[in-house]
Amino acid sequence: MEKAVEIELSKIACRVRMGVVEGVYHAKSGHPGGSLSIADTLTYLYEKVMRVDPKNPQMPDRDRLVLSKGHCAPALYAILAEKGFFPKEELKKLRHTGAMLQGHPDMKGTPGVDMSTGSLGQGISAACGMALSAKRFHEPYRVYAILGDGEIQEGQVWEAAMFAAHYGLDNLIAVVDFNGLQIDGAVKDVMSPEPVTDKFEAFGWHVLTMDAHDFQDIERTFQKALSLTGKPVAIIQKSIKGKGVSFMENQVSWHGVAPSEQEYETAMKELKAALDQWEAKE
Amino acid sequence: MADVIKKATRESYGEALCELGEEYPNLVVLDADLAAATKTGMFKKKFPDRFFDCGIAEADMMGVAAGMAATGKLVFASSFAMFAAGRAFEIIRNSIGYPHLNVKIGATHAGISVGEDGATHQCCEDIALMRVIPGMTVINPADHYEAKAAVRAAAQLDGPVYLRLGRLAVPAFHDASYQFQLGKGELLTEGSDVSIVATGLMVGEALAAAELLKNQGISARVINLHTIKPLDEEILAAAARETGVIVTVEEHNIIGGMGGAVCEALAGICPVPVVRVGVNDRFGMSGPAKELLQVFGLCAENIVEKAKYALTLKK
């Protein structure tokens, strides 16, 4: 990846993170930690990989993204706003009564949202259905799903994993966001899903690993994933929960709470400083 | 009247899918390892490229159905009522109901007439579970012709539909000319003393009960309430107003089912006594279907008894 591209993506990712903090702060609730850990991946997918049209969100042949870890909607909303699917002002109304942006993604109410999710373990099945549709009806789109590391404790995920391999859904890429933390604590302490790589391999998937906060590695991994055929691809991304906001990083307490006014200002200041740094590199 | 045929509504479902598959190139069918029993196997044979077995994984199947519907497919997903409405309830609620996706749930083996398999497979809770999901249409056809027409109506409707189908072969009282009207109860016999509102397998028994009552000088109106949601409040209000008392009959728990829906509606628009005939808040058991229906009181004789009791409640 060229340096200029990396800088551009990094700037967008900073703005996505600011959108997350903005949304959760104004909502006075929500899930900042896991939203921040997927900000870079979503930025790369929407900027460099996925074929979508903000002016025509229902374009039949668009690539689909299913945010199976639906509670991290603030990150999805932030990148969709960044792409122009709806005004950024909407982010400040996240979770408000009557607002377009629901606490969890609502495909019927929000342009750019391809599947309603929120109840964990279900999005991956829907992604399989979309991928199967594309394959059997010769439709040219790909399907991306993003799952949480805690989410894969749901049995339905493994039903879907079996299904995707059985039907050879090589147009499906599932990203598992391995930030290591879930509500009740460390994933390894609550209910270890390890060895995750071996599990997906045993279920018949290609498995890649990725540093979720390094655009060079993100590009390498996705380009590799897009070249693989015959099986679905799982990307296990090593991420940092709360990435980008110093006091939220690797803190389980930031799974599902909103920042106070002071914390909000500190977070926004940090993210703005990071954005300025990238701009200085241009 | 054409020759009376005797067929299980699951059989009618399989036949209808085969016909609709010709007409709708985007129609796909999913099953969870029960294609031989749900009769989706008939579709599989005819359209192997549009049939997908999901294995014994009903939760995933409902999610896959949602995903396929989200890309514009007309999806029929089948299993036994117990595992479709029961096991996969929350997936139906969140992945299909909430986004109002075009998924038709063909749930066979509903009620205790499953027979020998016993309580674990006899779903008497599905109407309750499905009708509380906003936007879900719930249909419980009574015979072969109605089932075929209902499957077609479901295909024509944009949105989620729960089709409640049976394992047991039942005689048809409709014929090929029957015009099914989604959301409209069917007035089968006029009557002025009592109204019997039945659904599914029980409609035939209700008709038999009305005959028996007639012999005893009691004029019973029989309504086939094939669509439980949306509910035909008009036909119910008229029945309540004109006969003053209602008996509901269903192969379902008396709590939360069609009888419950009728009570909810009438309480608001025309309160009259309602006597509910159904499974009395208990689990099923093994046995031949016909015997079980007798044991559980899901038969004409018990309907007659309950109708006579209902008459004593009339104001």
Interface residues (C-beta under 8 A of the other chain):
Chain A: P60 R64 V66 D106 M107 K108 D114 M115 S116 T117 G118 S119 G121 Q122 G123 I124 S125 A126 A127 C128 G129 M130 A131 L132 S133 A134 R136 F137 E139 G155 Q156 E159 A160 M162 F163 H166 Y167
Chain B: N26 V28 D49 R50 F52 C54 G55 A57 A59 D60 M61 M62 G63 V64 A65 A66 G67 M68 A69 A70 T71 G72 K73 E90 I91 N94 S95 Y98 P99 H100
